[in-house]
Amino acid sequence: MVSISNSIKRVVTIFILRPNKLPRPKPDHGHESISKSLSKNEFQVGVFRRCATMPTFPNHWAGISGSIEEEDASPLDAALRELREETNVGELFEEYFLREKEHASGAVSGDGNGRCVGDNVNGMIRSHIKAGLHVDVISKGSRGAFGGRTIRVYPFALTLPDAEMRHHVSQNLWSEIVMRGTEHDEMKFLTLDEFFDLNPCVPDLKLAFHHATSGAYLDVS
């Protein structure tokens, strides 16, 4: 169980990083700017616009996000639950896992046993998700949301495996991500430059991304 303080509202936000299929510049080890360009072109980040009816930050762009509930064993468990509730990413990972198994052995480990497959898929998702240092949004930055409490954001980056590198997996697999639930009304995947210029966003969205990706893509200094 996650202990919840009355003075702090604990939430998770998950950034989905999808391999970018746009042409990339050729590496030039003698030029740092080219190296940084390669890094920034490596992925697109998924963003979701919160519905106009949302009680907090309506019409603002965010990652997949939600409160950490008392039944959540950890922020990671809350993040995985939110992914299941708000997207079909789990089902796409299951398809990816099954095709990997079929290609490797000609038979699916746990075929006919949904629990076995599910456990393996959960393990695969956990191996592709990374937690970053939490971000505290103080009452001034939170614009009075959640009764003016500090919002403690636990950020995560889910890096989707590059299906194109495996010819037995559909190259368009990750283009089939869809939204679920009633919290968002639009989803799009942006280059890092587009993401950095995105507005309006929930408070400290880019800082949370910076933490989730260990500062590999954005300079927020």
C-alpha positions as CSV (number, residue, x, y, z in Angstrom):
1,M,0.0,0.0,0.0
2,V,1.2,3.6,-0.7
3,S,0.8,5.9,2.2
4,I,-1.1,9.1,1.2
5,S,-0.4,12.3,3.1
6,N,-3.2,14.9,3.3
7,S,-0.8,17.7,2.3
8,I,0.5,16.0,-0.8
9,K,-1.4,14.7,-3.8
10,R,0.5,11.8,-5.4
11,V,0.1,11.1,-9.1
12,V,2.0,9.3,-11.9
13,T,2.6,10.4,-15.4
14,I,3.8,8.1,-18.1
15,F,5.5,9.2,-21.3
16,I,5.2,6.7,-24.2
17,L,8.3,6.9,-26.4
18,R,7.7,5.4,-29.9
19,P,10.5,4.7,-32.3
20,N,10.6,7.5,-34.9
21,K,10.4,6.4,-38.5
22,L,11.5,9.7,-40.0
23,P,14.8,9.8,-41.8
24,R,17.7,10.4,-39.4
25,P,20.9,12.3,-40.1
26,K,24.0,10.2,-40.6
27,P,26.2,10.1,-37.5
28,D,29.2,12.4,-37.4
29,H,31.3,11.7,-34.4
30,G,33.2,14.9,-34.9
31,H,30.1,17.1,-34.4
32,E,28.3,17.2,-31.1
33,S,25.2,18.9,-32.6
34,I,24.7,16.0,-35.1
35,S,25.0,13.5,-32.2
36,K,22.3,15.5,-30.2
37,S,20.1,15.6,-33.3
38,L,20.3,11.8,-33.6
39,S,19.3,11.4,-30.0
40,K,16.4,13.8,-30.3
41,N,15.2,12.1,-33.5
42,E,15.3,8.7,-32.0
43,F,11.8,8.7,-30.5
44,Q,8.4,10.5,-30.7
45,V,6.6,11.2,-27.4
46,G,2.9,10.5,-27.0
47,V,0.8,13.3,-25.5
48,F,-2.8,13.4,-24.5
49,R,-5.2,16.3,-24.3
50,R,-7.3,16.4,-21.2
51,C,-11.0,16.8,-21.8
52,A,-12.8,20.1,-21.3
53,T,-14.9,18.4,-18.6
54,M,-11.9,17.4,-16.4
55,P,-11.9,19.1,-13.0
56,T,-8.2,19.8,-13.1
57,F,-6.2,21.3,-16.1
58,P,-8.9,20.9,-18.7
59,N,-7.8,21.2,-22.4
60,H,-4.1,20.8,-21.3
61,W,-1.7,18.4,-22.8
62,A,-0.3,15.7,-20.5
63,G,1.2,12.2,-20.5
64,I,-0.9,9.2,-19.4
65,S,-1.6,10.2,-15.8
66,G,-3.6,9.5,-12.7
67,S,-3.7,9.4,-8.9
68,I,-1.9,6.8,-6.9
69,E,-4.6,4.9,-5.1
70,E,-4.4,3.2,-1.7
71,E,-4.5,-0.2,-3.3
72,D,-1.5,0.5,-5.5
73,A,1.6,-1.2,-4.0
74,S,4.0,1.4,-5.6
75,P,4.1,4.3,-8.1
76,L,5.1,1.8,-10.7
77,D,2.0,-0.4,-10.1
78,A,-0.1,2.8,-10.4
79,A,1.6,3.6,-13.7
80,L,1.0,0.2,-15.1
81,R,-2.7,0.3,-14.0
82,E,-3.1,3.7,-15.7
83,L,-1.6,2.4,-18.9
84,R,-4.1,-0.5,-18.9
85,E,-7.1,1.8,-18.1
86,E,-6.3,4.6,-20.6
87,T,-4.6,2.8,-23.6
88,N,-4.4,-0.5,-25.3
89,V,-0.6,-0.7,-24.9
90,G,-0.8,-3.9,-22.9
91,E,-2.6,-5.7,-25.8
92,L,0.0,-4.5,-28.3
93,F,2.8,-5.7,-26.0
94,E,1.0,-9.1,-25.9
95,E,0.9,-9.2,-29.7
96,Y,4.6,-8.3,-29.8
97,F,5.5,-10.9,-27.2
98,L,3.5,-13.7,-29.0
99,R,5.2,-12.9,-32.4
100,E,8.6,-12.9,-30.7
101,K,7.9,-16.3,-29.2
102,E,6.5,-17.7,-32.5
103,H,9.6,-16.5,-34.4
104,A,12.0,-17.9,-31.8
105,S,10.6,-21.4,-31.3
106,G,7.7,-21.9,-33.7
107,A,5.4,-22.2,-30.6
108,V,4.2,-19.9,-28.0
109,S,5.4,-20.4,-24.4
110,G,2.2,-20.6,-22.3
111,D,0.0,-21.0,-25.4
112,G,-3.4,-21.9,-24.1
113,N,-2.5,-20.4,-20.7
114,G,-3.6,-16.8,-20.6
115,R,-2.1,-16.3,-17.2
116,C,1.4,-17.4,-18.3
117,V,1.3,-15.2,-21.3
118,G,0.0,-12.3,-19.2
119,D,2.8,-12.7,-16.7
120,N,5.3,-12.7,-19.5
121,V,3.8,-9.6,-21.1
122,N,3.7,-7.7,-17.7
123,G,7.4,-8.6,-17.3
124,M,8.2,-7.3,-20.8
125,I,6.4,-4.0,-20.1
126,R,8.2,-3.6,-16.7
127,S,11.5,-4.2,-18.5
128,H,10.8,-1.3,-20.9
129,I,9.5,1.3,-18.4
130,K,11.9,3.5,-16.4
131,A,11.1,5.7,-13.4
132,G,12.5,9.2,-12.8
133,L,13.0,11.4,-9.8
134,H,9.6,12.8,-8.6
135,V,8.7,16.4,-9.3
136,D,6.9,18.5,-6.7
137,V,4.4,21.0,-8.1
138,I,3.8,23.5,-5.3
139,S,0.4,25.1,-4.7
140,K,1.3,28.2,-6.8
141,G,2.3,26.1,-9.8
142,S,-0.7,23.8,-9.4
143,R,-3.1,26.7,-9.8
144,G,-5.3,25.6,-6.9
145,A,-5.8,22.1,-8.1
146,F,-6.5,19.4,-5.5
147,G,-7.3,22.1,-2.9
148,G,-4.0,23.8,-3.3
149,R,-2.0,20.8,-2.1
150,T,1.5,20.1,-3.5
151,I,1.3,17.7,-6.4
152,R,4.0,15.1,-6.3
153,V,4.5,13.7,-9.8
154,Y,6.2,10.3,-10.2
155,P,7.3,10.3,-13.9
156,F,7.9,7.2,-16.0
157,A,9.2,6.7,-19.6
158,L,7.9,3.6,-21.5
159,T,10.2,3.0,-24.4
160,L,8.5,0.9,-27.0
161,P,10.7,-1.7,-28.7
162,D,11.5,-1.0,-32.3
163,A,9.2,-3.4,-34.1
164,E,10.8,-2.5,-37.5
165,M,14.0,-4.1,-36.4
166,R,12.2,-7.5,-36.2
167,H,10.7,-8.4,-39.6
168,H,8.3,-10.9,-38.1
169,V,6.6,-8.1,-36.1
170,S,4.3,-5.6,-37.9
171,Q,6.1,-2.4,-38.6
172,N,2.9,-0.5,-37.9
173,L,2.3,-2.2,-34.5
174,W,2.8,0.9,-32.4
175,S,0.7,3.0,-34.7
176,E,-2.3,1.1,-33.4
177,I,-2.2,2.7,-30.0
178,V,-5.6,4.0,-29.0
179,M,-7.0,5.9,-26.1
180,R,-9.5,4.5,-23.6
181,G,-11.6,6.1,-20.9
182,T,-13.1,9.5,-20.6
183,E,-10.2,11.7,-19.5
184,H,-8.7,12.6,-22.9
185,D,-10.1,13.7,-26.2
186,E,-7.0,13.7,-28.4
187,M,-3.7,11.9,-28.7
188,K,-0.7,12.6,-30.9
189,F,2.9,11.7,-31.1
190,L,5.4,14.5,-31.4
191,T,9.1,15.0,-32.2
192,L,11.1,16.2,-29.2
193,D,11.2,19.7,-30.7
194,E,7.5,19.8,-31.1
195,F,7.0,18.5,-27.6
196,F,9.2,21.1,-26.2
197,D,7.1,23.8,-27.9
198,L,3.8,22.3,-26.9
199,N,1.2,24.4,-25.1
200,P,-0.9,24.5,-22.9
201,C,0.5,21.7,-20.8
202,V,-0.1,20.5,-17.3
203,P,2.4,22.1,-14.8
204,D,6.0,21.0,-15.1
205,L,5.3,18.5,-17.9
206,K,8.6,19.0,-19.6
207,L,10.5,18.8,-16.3
208,A,8.8,15.5,-15.5
209,F,9.8,14.2,-18.9
210,H,13.4,15.4,-18.3
211,H,13.4,13.4,-15.0
212,A,11.8,10.3,-16.6
213,T,14.5,10.2,-19.4
214,S,17.4,11.1,-17.1
215,G,18.0,14.3,-19.0
216,A,18.9,12.5,-22.2
217,Y,16.7,14.6,-24.6
218,L,15.7,18.0,-23.2
219,D,17.8,20.7,-21.6
220,V,15.6,22.4,-19.0
221,S,18.4,24.4,-17.3
